[in-house]
Amino acid sequence: MNSKTIPFAFILVLCFMPALVFAQRPRQVSVRVVDERDKAVEGAEVRARYMATVHEGNKEYRVPIELADPQTTDANGRCKMILQDVSWSLAAIEAHRPGMKTEDAIKLYEDAPTEPSKLAAFEREVKDLVEQYSTAHWLLDPEMDAHQLITLKMEKTIKVTGRVNVDGKPLAKALVSIFSPQTQIDQLFPRSSPSLTDDTGRFSFYAIPGELNRARVVVERANGTRVLDLTGVSAQSTPDGLRFEFETIASDYLLK
């Protein structure tokens, strides 16, 4: 071979090697979502996330990142997801369906009562319908069969209510989170969002059922943010879920 043609041929190999070596066909997974009676769920949002390691300066953080574009289930409760071509050791799929869509709730207001007490009760009922949801999770296996059908069985969330007092007085405008000991799923998808207490110290939200025995109260004020972490908290069962009562003292809140 002419020595002058070797460098050119070598360059051609280098140009095409990355595509030949690293290009992989995106992994497709099939998902089916059913309710508690094993009936297909239409209109459920399905998401996939994986745990990534992010570097910032000299620090390393574990951050959940989307593994695929969100999908919505069809009339048969099915959808397909194309997973990103990234390596991961922890990943999961979540299906989520609200008790009522926001646009449907807006339509209800067309027939809302005008009498103040009835309107207040109506608004509480609609708020509950919007906040309530059903959900399901599935841990992904890096070695799973590409033809495997993943079936997610939805579970309804429970209502969590409570009140926070500090030195015998209601604690207003504080963020309250109540959660379970962290599992692999919890690292990717939170069980609930923090709830803001009202002027009477009361809070209300919906959460995935489980061992809800930990709480965190965050108080943001002009003079600083104070935090109280509680473990082993107990609750009273209600027809809708659980109720918590926190009697705390100011000295237990730590300045962050």
Sequence and secondary structure as in RCSB ss.txt:
>XXXX:A:sequence
MNSKTIPFAFILVLCFMPALVFAQRPRQVSVRVVDERDKAVEGAEVRARYMATVHEGNKEYRVPIELADPQTTDA
NGRCKMILQDVSWSLAAIEAHRPGMKTEDAIKLYEDAPTEPSKLAAFEREVKDLVEQYSTAHWLLDPEMDAHQLI
TLKMEKTIKVTGRVNVDGKPLAKALVSIFSPQTQIDQLFPRSSPSLTDDTGRFSFYAIPGELNRARVVVERANGT
RVLDLTGVSAQSTPDGLRFEFETIASDYLLK
>XXXX:A:secstr
  TTHHHHHHHHHHHHHHHHHH    EEEEEEEE TTS B TT EEEEEEEEEEEETTEEEEEEEESS  EE  T
TSEEEEEE S   S EEEEEEEESS HHHHHHHGGG   SHHHHHHHHHHHHHHHH EEEEEEE  TT  TT EE
EEE EE EEEEEEEEETTEE  S EEEEE S  HHHHHS S   EE  TTSEEEEEE SS   EEEEEEEETTEE
EEEEEES   EE SSEEEEEEEE GGGSEE 
